[in-house]
Structure formats: structure tokens, C-alpha cells
Amino acid sequence: MSTISNKMMGTFTSKPKTQQYFEIIEDYVTSLGECKKEIKAQASFSVNRKFLWLWTYEKTSDGTLYMTVCLDKQLNNPHFHYVTQVSPNRWNHHIVVKSEETARSDWLQQLVQKGVKFAKK
């Protein structure tokens, strides 16, 4: 039986590229106004409710950041890894960030903006 862990991680200091992507996204989120950051197994952001979660796994190679943005409606975008409805009027939009280009992209920033707007309701 394997004892090797593959825990979800909400801090990225052991993975420099992943940390860089996180900081780019975090800087953008905080530029949109006041929000609360919480670090547990995931890094999460909230205003009146949580809207953004970021994480990696212990075994995931450096440079892969997983991200979920919660909205009150489903959006379709070829950049999304997948979208799931978690309850009425709650849709999780999953993204895998593997480049600085993605972390800085207009489409990702627009998604985060919509998440902040949803979290303020």
C-alpha cells in the first residue's frame, strides 16, 4: 500500500511557477475591490460569499494551478476545463492555469470580474 500523499494545497511557495500564476490572479482579484482571502486546503476569495478557489496537488508538477469560479449562471468558453451546476443558480467554472499568458488573459479576468459581481449579491 502506498503512503505517498497527493494532498490538495492552497499555498504554492514550493512551486515557483504555480506561485507566480497565483500572485498574478490574486493581484487582479484585489484590484477589483475589497475581498477576503482564506488559505486552507485551497486559497479562496469572498466578498459576501465565496466566489473563487485556487489549488494544486502535492504531486502535480510546478506550473499547474487549478481554479474554480462560482457564478449564478452557466457560461461557455473553450478555455474552461468544465462547468458544473452545483445547485439552482450556482455554476462552478473550472479552469486549469498552465501559463502566465492564461493567468493574465482577458477572458480569465472577465470571468473573475463576474465572480466578484456575483459574490457581492
C-alpha positions as CSV (number, residue, x, y, z in Angstrom):
1,M,0.0,0.0,0.0
2,S,1.4,3.4,-1.0
3,T,1.9,6.0,1.7
4,I,2.7,8.8,-0.7
5,S,0.2,11.7,-0.3
6,N,-1.3,13.8,-3.0
7,K,-3.0,16.4,-0.8
8,M,-4.7,19.5,-2.2
9,M,-2.6,22.6,-1.4
10,G,-3.7,26.2,-1.0
11,T,-0.2,27.5,-0.7
12,F,2.2,27.4,-3.6
13,T,5.6,28.5,-2.2
14,S,7.2,25.1,-3.0
15,K,6.2,25.5,-6.7
16,P,7.6,28.8,-8.1
17,K,5.7,28.9,-11.4
18,T,2.4,28.0,-9.7
19,Q,3.1,30.7,-7.1
20,Q,3.7,33.2,-9.9
21,Y,0.3,32.3,-11.6
22,F,-1.4,32.6,-8.2
23,E,0.1,36.0,-7.5
24,I,-1.0,37.3,-10.9
25,I,-4.6,36.2,-10.3
26,E,-4.5,37.4,-6.7
27,D,-3.3,40.9,-7.7
28,Y,-6.1,41.1,-10.2
29,V,-8.7,40.0,-7.7
30,T,-7.6,42.5,-5.1
31,S,-7.5,45.3,-7.8
32,L,-11.3,44.9,-8.1
33,G,-12.0,45.9,-4.5
34,E,-12.1,44.6,-1.0
35,C,-12.4,40.9,-0.6
36,K,-11.4,38.3,2.0
37,K,-8.7,35.7,1.3
38,E,-8.7,32.4,3.2
39,I,-6.0,29.8,2.9
40,K,-6.8,26.2,3.9
41,A,-6.5,23.2,1.5
42,Q,-7.4,25.8,-1.1
43,A,-6.9,29.5,-1.4
44,S,-10.3,31.1,-1.6
45,F,-11.7,34.6,-2.1
46,S,-15.0,36.1,-0.9
47,V,-17.0,39.3,-0.7
48,N,-20.5,38.4,0.7
49,R,-20.0,34.8,-0.4
50,K,-17.1,32.8,-1.8
51,F,-16.6,33.0,-5.5
52,L,-13.0,31.9,-6.3
53,W,-10.9,28.9,-5.2
54,L,-7.3,28.1,-6.3
55,W,-5.3,25.0,-5.5
56,T,-2.7,22.5,-6.7
57,Y,-1.8,19.0,-5.5
58,E,1.4,17.8,-3.9
59,K,2.2,15.5,-6.9
60,T,1.2,18.0,-9.6
61,S,4.1,19.4,-11.4
62,D,5.1,23.0,-10.9
63,G,3.2,25.3,-13.3
64,T,-0.3,23.8,-12.9
65,L,-2.9,25.9,-10.9
66,Y,-6.5,24.7,-10.6
67,M,-9.1,27.3,-10.3
68,T,-12.9,27.4,-9.8
69,V,-15.1,30.5,-10.2
70,C,-18.7,30.3,-9.0
71,L,-21.4,32.2,-10.8
72,D,-25.2,32.3,-10.8
73,K,-25.4,31.2,-14.4
74,Q,-23.5,28.9,-16.8
75,L,-21.0,30.4,-19.2
76,N,-19.5,28.6,-22.1
77,N,-15.9,29.2,-23.1
78,P,-13.5,26.9,-24.9
79,H,-10.9,27.8,-22.3
80,F,-12.9,26.3,-19.5
81,H,-11.9,22.8,-18.4
82,Y,-15.5,22.0,-17.5
83,V,-18.6,23.7,-16.0
84,T,-20.9,22.0,-13.4
85,Q,-24.2,23.1,-11.9
86,V,-23.9,22.5,-8.1
87,S,-27.3,23.8,-7.1
88,P,-30.1,26.0,-8.6
89,N,-28.4,29.2,-9.9
90,R,-24.9,28.0,-8.9
91,W,-22.5,27.1,-11.6
92,N,-18.8,26.2,-11.0
93,H,-16.5,27.1,-13.9
94,H,-13.3,25.1,-13.7
95,I,-10.0,26.3,-15.3
96,V,-6.5,24.9,-15.4
97,V,-3.9,27.6,-15.5
98,K,-0.6,26.4,-17.1
99,S,0.9,29.6,-18.3
100,E,1.4,33.2,-17.5
101,E,-0.5,34.0,-20.6
102,T,-3.6,32.3,-19.2
103,A,-3.2,33.9,-15.8
104,R,-3.1,37.4,-17.4
105,S,-5.7,36.7,-20.1
106,D,-8.7,39.0,-20.8
107,W,-11.1,36.1,-20.7
108,L,-9.9,35.0,-17.3
109,Q,-10.1,38.5,-15.9
110,Q,-13.6,38.8,-17.3
111,L,-14.6,35.6,-15.5
112,V,-13.1,36.8,-12.2
113,Q,-15.0,40.1,-12.6
114,K,-18.2,38.2,-13.0
115,G,-17.3,36.2,-9.9
116,V,-16.8,39.3,-7.9
117,K,-20.1,40.8,-9.1
118,F,-21.9,37.5,-8.1
119,A,-20.1,37.5,-4.7
120,K,-21.4,41.0,-3.9
121,K,-25.1,40.0,-4.3
